[in-house]
Amino acid sequence: MIAGTRVRLDDGRMLLLYPTDKPAWSRLTRLLTLGKSRAGKGGCALAWEDVVTWNAGLIAILLPDLPGDATRSDLGDLHEVFGDRGYCALTFRRRPDDAMRLHDLARQAADAGVATVAVGDILYHAPDARLLQDVVTAIREKCTVDTLGYRRERHADRHLKSPEEMERRFAAFPDAIRATAEIARRCTFDLGELSYQYPDERVVDGLTAQQALEQLTEAAVERRFPDGVPAQYRTQIDHELRLIAELAYAPYFLTVNSIVAESRRRGILCQGRGSAANSCVCFMLGITSIDPIKHELLFERFISGERREPPDIDVDFEHERREEIIQWIYETYGRTHAALTAVVTRYRARGAVREVGKALGLPEDLTKALAGLVWGWSQEGVGEKQVQQLNLNM
C-alpha cells in the first residue's frame, strides 16, 4: 500500500501528495496538521506556499480539470518546486471532449517539463458498488437517492481498473502508464516503519525521565510507609520500575502524574481506573487508589514486556471542572503538543439500516422495524428471512 493524501488548496488547485520515505511522511503529516489547525471541523486550509515549505521528499501529482492559462501556470509552479517529483494527472472524465482534453493537458505538461501519469479517479473498488456510492452520497447530502439530481456521479466508471484496462484506455499515453510503476517504486515508505515515540517529559532539572520517576516514586513510598517499606512492596516497585525503564515509558507516567497532581492541587476530584490499578507505582503516586498488593492484582495485565503495548492510564475527572484541567493541559504543554483524541465512528448494523432506509426513502416505521431485526454488531445485515418476518417482498 502506498500512503498519501489528496488536498485542495485555497486557490482551487488539487494535488495528490505521496511521501517517498519516513522523513517525507513526517513532513506530510506536519503539512496536514497545519491545514487542519487553520480550518474548522472537517476542513483543511492550505496554500501553495505551505506545500512549498514542506515539499521535500514528497511526490506531487497535479489534478487539472481543463487545459488553459491557469493550468499552464500551475504546471510551471509544480516543475519549479518539485522538479522530477512533480506529475500531471491524466484522467478520463467520460466527457465528449476527453481525447482532446487529455491531448492538450499532455502537451502543456510537456512544455512545462512535467511528466504525465495515468490516474483512475477512483471512488469505489468494484462496479457493483455504484449504488452504494449513491447511497452514501445521499446520506452525506441529507437527502434521498431519488432527489440527488446533479449531486449524483455522472457515470459509473469510478472503480478500480485492471492494468490491462488502464493500458487500453491510455494507449495514446504510454509514458503516463509507465509513470504509475515509477511512482510506486519511488514511494518506499511503509506505515509499518512507524512506532510511537512519546515526547520527553522533564519535571526535575538535571534528571532523565526515568530518574525523575524513580525519585518521585521513592518520595511517595516514604510518605506512605514512614516506618519502612514492606518487602513485598519493595520487590514489586523495583520490578515495575525496571520494566518501565526497559520499555522507556517513564515520560508517560510523568505526564499523567503531573495532570493528576495539578487536579488535586486545584481540588478537582479525579480517579485513575482500569488496568492501571494493577500498578504499584501508580498506587504510590496516587494516580490510582487501589492497593494492588493487598488485592493480589497482576501488573503484567497493565504492562507486559512480551506484549510491548504502550500503557493506557484512564483518569476520570469531575464533570463540572473537567474543562478547567483540559485548559491547564493546553496552557502547560501548548496547543501544538496537546489535543483531544479523534475518534473514527463506524456504523453498527442497526445504524446502517436506519441511514440507508432514509437514503432510499423508506417509511420511517418500516426502517425502524428492519433495524430492529438485526444485532448491533452483526455483519449479516437484513436478510430474506428477516424481511419475510415483516411480510415484505424482497
Phi, psi and omega in degrees: 000137178256120180279145179184185181210161176244127182233144172250120182281166184292344177266006177098348179296139177246132182227146165256129182240129182233128177280137179273337181208181184296315176302324178293323175300318178300317179293323179296316180293326176295320178298314181294322177299319178300312181295319180293324181291335180277328188265169175283186183303128178080000182255172177207109185255106181229146175249165179302324179300327178293318178297319179301317182299321187250025189281342188304128177080000179262143169263131182242131176244115177283136181247076179282146178271315183227149173289159179154187183297319181296317179294321178299317179294318180296320179295322177297316178298318182299313181294320181297321185270315188261341181059231182281004173267003179256139181224155174250127183280137170248121186224131174283129181253002184060046177246158180300331185261020184305313185299312180292321180298315180293323178299314182292322178296317179297321179294317179296322179296317179298318179299327181272356182078025182252131178286153177259156178218139179282128183232138184272345182055060191271139173244332182212163192279327186226154182304324184286001176272004181300315180298320178298322178298320176297321181295312182292330174296317178296321177297316179296319183275358179057050177215184176264163178299324182292336182254013180297320180060230182287353176284347176282145177301141185291335183214171183254035187254009186267050178240166180298139178249153176287158176305321180295320180293320179295320178296322179294315183293323183255035181302330180281353184227064183299327179295327180292328176289316181296330181295332180297316178291326179296316179296318179299321179292324183284334181274085183274350182293140177230138181300338177295345178286344186277138170220146186289132177239107182287136179300146179294142181238115179250114179246343177229120182299137177086355181243146172288169179300318180295316179297320179295318179297317179297320179295314179296320180295316180296320178297320179292323179296317180296324178291323183282327182233071183297339182262012180119145184272125175302145186302322182295321179291317181299316180299316183291318180297315179298320179298314181296316181296324177295318181291321177298320178293317181299321183266359177060045181262000185304316181303322180295316178299320180295320179297311180298318180298320179296319180293316179295318180298318179294321178298316180292323178299325180272357182076024178269122181294132177211156183206124174284150182212184179077204184293344176298336178294348178277356184262128177289326177297314177299322179295315180296320180287346180088010177291320175241164185242005180261129180282108184290336177287313181300320184264006176055051180269146184270116181298323184295347172289337179269306179227133180225133177293335179283315181287321182053042175263136180304145181290155179229106180255108179272128179233125177266137177242150180301136189303317187295334185239014180299319181298328180298317180285329176298316179293326176297320178298315178299316182293324184284314186261346181089147184288347175271355180237006179218141181203154172284145183292134175272137181239129176270115182273129177252150176289134164271167187302313182296317178297320179296319179298317180297315182293318179293322178301317177297315182297327180272358177076024178289149177302147184299320181293326178290317178299318179297319180294319178295319180296329181287352182269353183241151175281149187308316183258014181297141177260359187269340180071201181263114181262181182299323181297316180294322180296321179296330178297334177265008180060041179249156176264138178289000000 
